C-alpha cells in the first residue's frame, strides 16, 4: 500500500473536523500543490542550465523533493475532498510559472533563481509554516513528515539567498517587480481562506516582506502598502 495513503488513513482516525473545514483545508493545499508543481518543473530546467556541479546536484535533488511534496499534498486533497477542489490562486500561479519558463528559455538562470528559490519559496515558507501551525493545533500529528517538508523547503530558500549574495541584482531587476506583484495577487486571492481560519492577510504580507533579502525590499514595498 502507498505510504502516503497509509498516513492519510491514520489521519482520518485522528481528525475530527467538519466537511466545510475539510474543503477549505483542501483548497489551501491545492494552492500549495500548484506551487510545488511549478517548483518541480522549474528546478529541473534550472539544473540543465547550471554549470556548477554542486549547484546542479542540489537543483536535481530539489526537483525530486518538490515532486514528493506535490504527491503528498495531492493525496491529502483527494482524501479530504474526493471530488476535488479549485485552486483559489490558479490564474496567478499560472502567470508566475510563465515568467519562470521565460527566464529559463532565455537561459537566465539568475532571474529564475530569484523568482523561484528566493521569492516563490519565500512565500511558500510563510504559507507552509502557517499551515503546519494549524495542523499542530488540530492535533493531527505526523511531525516527522511535516518537519521533513519544512526543512527541505527551507533549504531551497537558503540556496536562493546564497545565490543572490554571490551575484548582483541587476540581472533580476526586470523580473523582481513582476514576481512580487503576482505574489501580492496570490495572497489577495487567498483572503477568503485566511478569514475562514481567522488569519489576517496583512500578517502574511508583513511576514513575507520581512523575510525578503534587502536587495528586494524596494521592489516589495510598492506592492504591499498596507504592511
C-alpha positions in Angstrom: 0.0 0.0 0.0 1.2 3.5 -0.8 2.9 5.1 2.3 1.1 8.4 1.8 -2.3 6.6 1.7 -1.5 4.8 4.9 -0.6 8.1 6.6 -3.9 9.6 5.4 -5.9 6.7 6.6 -4.4 7.1 10.1 -5.1 10.8 9.9 -8.7 10.0 9.3 -8.9 8.3 12.7 -7.5 11.4 14.4 -9.2 14.3 12.7 -12.5 15.5 14.0 -13.4 18.3 11.6 -16.4 19.1 9.6 -16.9 18.9 5.9 -16.7 22.7 5.3 -13.3 22.8 7.1 -12.1 19.9 5.1 -13.0 21.7 1.9 -11.2 24.9 2.9 -8.1 22.9 4.0 -8.1 21.1 0.7 -8.3 24.4 -1.2 -5.3 25.7 0.7 -3.5 22.5 0.0 -4.4 22.9 -3.7 -2.7 26.3 -3.7 0.4 24.8 -2.1 0.3 21.9 -4.5 0.3 24.2 -7.5 3.4 25.9 -6.1 5.2 22.5 -5.6 4.4 21.6 -9.2 5.8 24.8 -10.5 9.0 24.4 -8.4 9.4 20.8 -9.5 9.5 21.7 -13.2 11.4 24.9 -12.8 14.2 23.3 -10.7 14.6 20.6 -13.3 15.0 23.2 -16.0 17.5 25.2 -13.8 19.6 22.1 -13.4 20.1 21.9 -17.1 21.3 25.5 -17.2 23.7 25.2 -14.2 27.4 24.8 -14.9 28.4 24.3 -11.3 28.2 20.6 -10.4 27.4 21.1 -6.7 24.5 23.5 -7.5 23.3 21.3 -10.4 23.1 18.3 -8.0 21.2 20.4 -5.5 18.7 21.5 -8.1 18.1 18.0 -9.3 17.5 16.9 -5.7 15.2 19.9 -5.2 13.1 18.9 -8.2 12.7 15.4 -6.8 11.8 16.7 -3.4 9.2 19.1 -4.9 7.6 16.1 -6.8 7.3 14.2 -3.5 5.7 17.2 -1.8 3.3 17.6 -4.6 2.3 13.9 -4.5 1.8 14.1 -0.7 -0.4 17.2 -1.0 -2.4 15.6 -3.9 -3.1 12.5 -1.8 -4.2 14.7 1.1 -6.6 16.7 -1.1 -8.2 13.5 -2.6 -8.7 12.2 0.9 -10.2 15.4 2.2 -12.4 16.1 -0.9 -12.6 13.0 -3.2 -14.3 15.2 -5.9 -11.5 17.7 -5.8 -11.4 21.5 -5.2 -10.5 24.6 -7.1 -7.2 26.4 -6.5 -8.1 30.0 -5.4 -4.9 31.3 -7.0 -4.8 29.2 -10.1 -4.6 32.1 -12.6 -1.8 33.9 -10.6 0.2 30.7 -10.3 0.0 30.0 -14.0 1.2 33.6 -14.7 4.0 33.1 -12.3 5.0 29.9 -14.0 5.0 31.6 -17.3 7.5 34.2 -16.0 9.8 31.4 -14.8 9.5 29.5 -18.1 10.5 32.6 -19.9 13.6 33.1 -17.8 14.9 29.5 -18.3 14.1 29.6 -22.0 16.2 32.7 -22.2 19.0 30.9 -20.3 18.6 33.4 -17.5 19.4 31.2 -14.5 19.9 34.0 -12.1 16.4 35.6 -12.7 14.8 32.2 -12.4 16.6 31.6 -9.0 15.3 34.9 -7.8 11.8 34.1 -8.9 11.7 30.5 -7.6 14.1 29.9 -4.7 14.1 33.5 -3.3 10.6 34.8 -3.9 8.2 31.9 -4.5 10.0 29.7 -1.9 9.9 32.7 0.5 6.2 32.9 0.1 5.9 29.2 0.4 7.7 29.1 3.6 5.2 31.6 5.1 2.2 29.7 3.8 3.6 26.3 4.9 4.6 27.4 8.3 1.1 28.8 9.0 -0.5 25.7 7.6 1.8 23.5 9.8 0.8 25.5 12.8 -2.9 24.9 12.0 -2.2 21.1 11.7 -0.4 21.2 15.0 -3.3 23.0 16.7 -5.7 20.3 15.4 -3.5 17.5 17.0 -3.2 15.6 13.7 0.5 14.7 14.4 2.9 13.2 11.8 5.5 15.7 12.8 8.3 13.8 11.1 6.9 14.2 7.6 5.8 17.7 8.3 9.3 18.7 9.6 11.0 17.0 6.6 8.9 19.0 4.1 9.5 22.3 6.0 13.2 21.6 6.3 13.6 20.8 2.6 11.6 23.9 1.6 13.8 26.0 3.9 17.0 24.6 2.2 15.6 25.5 -1.2 15.1 29.1 0.0 18.5 29.3 1.6 20.0 28.1 -1.7 18.4 31.1 -3.4 19.5 33.6 -0.8 23.1 32.3 -1.0 23.0 32.5 -4.8 21.7 36.1 -4.6 24.5 37.1 -2.4 27.1 35.9 -4.9 25.6 37.8 -7.8 24.3 41.3 -8.5 20.7 42.2 -8.6 20.8 43.9 -12.0 20.2 40.7 -13.8 16.9 40.1 -11.9 15.7 43.7 -11.6 13.4 43.5 -14.6 11.6 40.5 -13.2 11.6 41.2 -9.5 8.6 43.6 -9.7 6.5 41.2 -11.8 7.3 38.3 -9.4 6.3 40.3 -6.4 3.2 41.8 -7.9 1.9 38.3 -8.6 2.8 37.2 -5.0 0.7 40.1 -3.9 -2.2 38.9 -6.1 -1.9 35.4 -4.8 -2.2 36.5 -1.1 -5.1 38.6 -2.1 -6.9 35.7 -3.8 -6.4 33.7 -0.6 -8.0 36.3 1.6 -11.3 34.3 2.0 -9.4 31.3 3.2 -7.4 33.4 5.6 -10.6 34.8 7.1 -12.2 31.4 7.4 -9.2 30.3 9.6 -9.2 33.6 11.5 -5.9 34.7 9.8 -5.0 38.2 8.8 -3.8 38.6 5.2 -1.8 41.6 6.2 0.2 39.4 8.6 1.1 37.2 5.7 2.2 40.2 3.7 4.3 41.6 6.6 6.0 38.3 7.3 6.8 37.7 3.7 8.2 41.2 3.2 10.2 40.9 6.4 11.9 37.8 5.2 12.8 39.2 1.8 16.5 39.9 1.3 17.4 43.6 1.5 18.1 43.8 -2.2 14.5 43.2 -3.0 12.9 45.3 -0.3 12.4 48.4 -2.5 10.5 46.3 -5.1 8.2 44.7 -2.4 7.2 47.9 -0.7 5.4 49.3 -3.7 3.1 46.3 -3.9 2.3 45.9 -0.2 1.5 49.4 1.0 -0.7 48.1 3.9 2.0 46.0 5.6 
